[in-house]
Amino acid sequence: MTNKFSRWSTLMLFAAGLFSTLFLASCKDDDDDPVKNPIASFQYAISETNFLEVTFTNYSQNATSYDWNFGDGKTSTEANPVHLYDGPGNYTVVLTAKNSANATANYSLTIEVKDPNSALTLLAGETSKTWKLFREGTCMGVGPNAEAARSWWSLDNSGIRPCIYYHEFTFKRDGSFVFDDKGSFWGEDVVFAAPLLGTCFPAVSGNMVNVNGTNVSALLSGTHTYTYEPTTNEVTLIGKGAWMGLAKLTTTGESAELPDSRKFKITIEEKTGYDLMTIAYIYDGVYWDFSYASYSNPSLEPAVVEEEIPFGEDLPDYTPTEMYNTFASTNPADVKELVPTTSAVVLTVGVDDPANASAPKVGMYQRSAEQYPDLKFQLAYDCQFDNFTTISIDVYVPSTNTYSEGGLTKNIQLWIADASQTQEFWTSWCQYDVDISTIPMDEWKTYTFDLESPTSGVGTPKTRQDLDLVGVAIGGAGHTVDGIFYVRNLRFD
């Protein structure tokens, strides 16, 4: 009986408690809940395809309406708006959340809208960017390194090559690279021969034949592709006709033929009204660089100088009867008119003949580590060659030099040019050259050329009255490999 009574008592107590709980709950449901205060909150995400597009996700509570201020003067009442900013920058976004009782809550956050690839934007803009050669100061040149860039040669907007200042090079964000030749092309040395060499000529396929007889019309206007690696500042142009700088410059050196791609370094500076890009081709001991501008304010771009500004002076005409240098000494008996001038060659006269030490002295021609080591003889007049029919030189080619592709070549050149009135004398010289790869080395050989039959160049010495510079080049050009040769008896007969 005791157990039964205990169970009954417990049941009655449970029932009483349940009744009390239900009664209290019933009393509470009779009252209306007050409207809760809103809580404003949001997060944002920047589009992966367009960094100016921002998606806002609303995490507000107890709110029935929303007012957004995006910090750029624009607003929205959407719950989860997508906003497109006009440009990069820091923007303070304010969300105002409101409940049904018109109570409000604010939440603000400063967001940075920036290009995740700002380096690419400097090169290619937000969609595309067009570059042209810089028209102030020098726009291109060559030197031994970045510290002495353009020290060997440089070009400015002085009417020497007017057509190249109109060329347009466009990089697009989709990876395409577009070149527009604007109807004209430049006859660059290494690539072209006379009569196109050193001239602006119509940019048509029929003119685009290189020195090897190959059609290079792919260099004209066209669309190609490119890649850009900001960590190394390297741009690679992809496609046989894709080029920038000079048509002859490739990733590995100068060439008349078209490579599948070209790679160069770039740096870009932001200026007032324009950006300035420097591109550089870097070889062993050779540094080519070029300046290109992209103008946000086109009115700042100078005009192209169409007519060449006169360079130097017209030397008096003179008709010598003797011109020679034996290289045995500097005595008048061994030198007549052909006095060596400053050049990239180290010339030592009066050294022993390498084939016979008891023979008359000769000259030692040592190339320096420069790209164009020519031995030059500057005349004080415009030479009239009426008394001569040939030009000749004796050369001894040692087998101890290292000859290889891209290095020293078994090649001898003589040339005559105008340097007093032409800054780029090599574009209109009379050149005589011979390939000596099949001729035995370690012995003297005389090379004689008919003045009226130059291998290449413009005109002949007897049809021109402006020639005042004589040059000798041994071992090839376009590389910096050193070498020693011996010379004697450079003469006109």
Secondary structure in CASP SS format (residue, H / E / C, confidence):
PFRMAT SS
TARGET T0000
AUTHOR 0000-0000-0000
METHOD secondary structure of the structure
MODEL  1
M C 1.00
T H 1.00
N H 1.00
K H 1.00
F H 1.00
S H 1.00
R H 1.00
W H 1.00
S H 1.00
T H 1.00
L H 1.00
M H 1.00
L H 1.00
F H 1.00
A H 1.00
A H 1.00
G H 1.00
L H 1.00
F H 1.00
S H 1.00
T H 1.00
L H 1.00
F H 1.00
L H 1.00
A H 1.00
S H 1.00
C H 1.00
K H 1.00
D H 1.00
D C 1.00
D C 1.00
D C 1.00
D C 1.00
P C 1.00
V C 1.00
K C 1.00
N C 1.00
P C 1.00
I E 1.00
A C 1.00
S C 1.00
F E 1.00
Q E 1.00
Y E 1.00
A E 1.00
I E 1.00
S C 1.00
E C 1.00
T C 1.00
N C 1.00
F C 1.00
L C 1.00
E E 1.00
V E 1.00
T E 1.00
F E 1.00
T E 1.00
N E 1.00
Y C 1.00
S C 1.00
Q E 1.00
N C 1.00
A C 1.00
T C 1.00
S E 1.00
Y E 1.00
D E 1.00
W E 1.00
N E 1.00
F C 1.00
G C 1.00
D C 1.00
G C 1.00
K C 1.00
T E 1.00
S E 1.00
T C 1.00
E C 1.00
A C 1.00
N C 1.00
P C 1.00
V E 1.00
H E 1.00
L E 1.00
Y C 1.00
D C 1.00
G C 1.00
P C 1.00
G E 1.00
N E 1.00
Y E 1.00
T E 1.00
V E 1.00
V E 1.00
L E 1.00
T E 1.00
A E 1.00
K E 1.00
N C 1.00
S C 1.00
A C 1.00
N C 1.00
A C 1.00
T E 1.00
A E 1.00
N E 1.00
Y E 1.00
S E 1.00
L E 1.00
T E 1.00
I E 1.00
E E 1.00
V E 1.00
K C 1.00
D C 1.00
P C 1.00
N C 1.00
S H 1.00
A H 1.00
L H 1.00
T H 1.00
L H 1.00
L H 1.00
A H 1.00
G C 1.00
E C 1.00
T C 1.00
S E 1.00
K E 1.00
T E 1.00
W E 1.00
K E 1.00
L E 1.00
F C 1.00
R C 1.00
E C 1.00
G C 1.00
T E 1.00
C E 1.00
M E 1.00
G E 1.00
V E 1.00
G E 1.00
P C 1.00
N C 1.00
A C 1.00
E C 1.00
A C 1.00
A C 1.00
R C 1.00
S C 1.00
W C 1.00
W E 1.00
S E 1.00
L E 1.00
D E 1.00
N C 1.00
S C 1.00
G C 1.00
I C 1.00
R C 1.00
P H 1.00
C H 1.00
I H 1.00
Y H 1.00
Y C 1.00
H C 1.00
E E 1.00
F E 1.00
T E 1.00
F E 1.00
K E 1.00
R C 1.00
D C 1.00
G C 1.00
S E 1.00
F E 1.00
V E 1.00
F E 1.00
D E 1.00
D C 1.00
K C 1.00
G C 1.00
S E 1.00
F E 1.00
W E 1.00
G C 1.00
E C 1.00
D C 1.00
V C 1.00
V C 1.00
F C 1.00
A C 1.00
A C 1.00
P C 1.00
L C 1.00
L C 1.00
G C 1.00
T C 1.00
C E 1.00
F E 1.00
P E 1.00
A C 1.00
V C 1.00
S H 1.00
G H 1.00
N H 1.00
M C 1.00
V E 1.00
N C 1.00
V C 1.00
N C 1.00
G C 1.00
T C 1.00
N E 1.00
V C 1.00
S H 1.00
A H 1.00
L H 1.00
L C 1.00
S C 1.00
G E 1.00
T E 1.00
H E 1.00
T E 1.00
Y E 1.00
T E 1.00
Y E 1.00
E E 1.00
P C 1.00
T C 1.00
T C 1.00
N C 1.00
E E 1.00
V E 1.00
T E 1.00
L E 1.00
I E 1.00
G C 1.00
K C 1.00
G C 1.00
A C 1.00
W C 1.00
M C 1.00
G C 1.00
L C 1.00
A C 1.00
K C 1.00
L E 1.00
T C 1.00
T C 1.00
T C 1.00
G C 1.00
E E 1.00
S C 1.00
A C 1.00
E C 1.00
L C 1.00
P C 1.00
D C 1.00
S E 1.00
R E 1.00
K E 1.00
F E 1.00
K E 1.00
I E 1.00
T E 1.00
I E 1.00
E E 1.00
E E 1.00
K C 1.00
T C 1.00
G C 1.00
Y E 1.00
D E 1.00
L E 1.00
M E 1.00
T E 1.00
I E 1.00
A E 1.00
Y E 1.00
I E 1.00
Y E 1.00
D C 1.00
G C 1.00
V E 1.00
Y E 1.00
W E 1.00
D E 1.00
F E 1.00
S E 1.00
Y E 1.00
A E 1.00
S E 1.00
Y E 1.00
S C 1.00
N C 1.00
P H 1.00
S H 1.00
L H 1.00
E C 1.00
P C 1.00
A C 1.00
V C 1.00
V C 1.00
E C 1.00
E C 1.00
E C 1.00
I C 1.00
P C 1.00
F C 1.00
G C 1.00
E C 1.00
D C 1.00
L C 1.00
P C 1.00
D E 1.00
Y E 1.00
T C 1.00
P C 1.00
T C 1.00
E C 1.00
M E 1.00
Y E 1.00
N E 1.00
T C 1.00
F C 1.00
A C 1.00
S C 1.00
T C 1.00
N C 1.00
P C 1.00
A C 1.00
D C 1.00
V E 1.00
K E 1.00
E E 1.00
L C 1.00
V C 1.00
P C 1.00
T C 1.00
T C 1.00
S C 1.00
A C 1.00
V E 1.00
V E 1.00
L E 1.00
T E 1.00
V E 1.00
G E 1.00
V E 1.00
D C 1.00
D C 1.00
P C 1.00
A C 1.00
N C 1.00
A C 1.00
S C 1.00
A C 1.00
P C 1.00
K C 1.00
V E 1.00
G E 1.00
M E 1.00
Y E 1.00
Q E 1.00
R E 1.00
S C 1.00
A C 1.00
E C 1.00
Q C 1.00
Y C 1.00
P C 1.00
D C 1.00
L E 1.00
K E 1.00
F E 1.00
Q E 1.00
L C 1.00
A C 1.00
Y C 1.00
D E 1.00
C E 1.00
Q C 1.00
F C 1.00
D C 1.00
N C 1.00
F C 1.00
T C 1.00
T E 1.00
I E 1.00
S E 1.00
I E 1.00
D E 1.00
V E 1.00
Y E 1.00
V C 1.00
P C 1.00
S C 1.00
T C 1.00
N C 1.00
T C 1.00
Y E 1.00
S C 1.00
E C 1.00
G C 1.00
G C 1.00
L E 1.00
T C 1.00
K C 1.00
N E 1.00
I E 1.00
Q E 1.00
L E 1.00
W E 1.00
I E 1.00
A E 1.00
D C 1.00
A C 1.00
S C 1.00
Q C 1.00
T C 1.00
Q C 1.00
E C 1.00
F H 1.00
W H 1.00
T H 1.00
S C 1.00
W C 1.00
C E 1.00
Q E 1.00
Y E 1.00
D E 1.00
V E 1.00
D E 1.00
I C 1.00
S C 1.00
T C 1.00
I C 1.00
P C 1.00
M C 1.00
D C 1.00
E C 1.00
W E 1.00
K E 1.00
T E 1.00
Y E 1.00
T E 1.00
F E 1.00
D E 1.00
L C 1.00
E C 1.00
S C 1.00
P C 1.00
T C 1.00
S E 1.00
G E 1.00
V C 1.00
G C 1.00
T C 1.00
P C 1.00
K C 1.00
T C 1.00
R C 1.00
Q C 1.00
D C 1.00
L C 1.00
D C 1.00
L E 1.00
V E 1.00
G E 1.00
V E 1.00
A E 1.00
I E 1.00
G C 1.00
G C 1.00
A C 1.00
G C 1.00
H C 1.00
T C 1.00
V C 1.00
D C 1.00
G C 1.00
I E 1.00
F E 1.00
Y E 1.00
V E 1.00
R E 1.00
N E 1.00
L E 1.00
R E 1.00
F E 1.00
D C 1.00
END
